[in-house]
Amino acid sequence: MPHHFAEIAFTPMVKKVQEDLGSRASYARMEHLPHAVNYRLTDAEVGFIAARNSLYMATVSETGWPYIQHRGGPTGFVCVLDESTIGFADFRGNRQYVSVGNLMTDERVSLFFMDYPNKTRLKLFGRAKIVGSDDEAVLSRLEMPDYRARIERGFVITVEGFDWNCPQHITERLTLDEVRAVTAPLTARIAELEAELARQAAQPRAR
């Protein structure tokens, strides 16, 4: 099966449900492409990941419960180390360490990278390795020098498969920086008009 994301996601039970609900034929074609795909990052995935400032990461506990955590940082905090490896610094948070604990017993992760303004998402399966403070060489590649946050560890993830989702049902959202960028021309125009009004008000009126 050359489509690596489908190979992981489409388990026998998933395939049965697809068959029962009428979508199996289209996904079967997806699985039998002539060449292996969606396991090595291309320029499209690299650029998309570099433009993100957050992601959602799912892990599974030793008792079988899934756990989803939001991870965030400055834009580009997720580093593409090579075509099959990504990583990011684990900044100090609420110190529950649920994801860290889960990775101690199961290295598998699922990541969602979201671009809400453009209604686009990238899904990725991988195997995560926890990098401690003793591995300074790797941590130095993951740190963000201008971001004032304490790094407790790093996550280095080997990509097993990825897929791009359709835009259906993704709600468009903008960050504050994105709103500022969109409204910048309007803000500039308002400032220009206010300056003109102030100039006119300061001029002596003709009698």
ABEGO torsion letter per residue (X at the ends): XABAAAAAABBAAAAAAAAAAGAAAAAAAAABBABBBGABBBAAAAAAAAABABBBBBBBBAAGBBBBBBBBEBBGABBBABAABBBBBBBBBAGAGAAAAAAAABABBBBBBBBAAAGBBBBBBBBBBBBBAABAAAAAAABBAABBBBBABBBBBBBAEBBBBBABGBBBBBBAAAAAAAAAAAAAAAAAAAAAAAAAAABBBBX
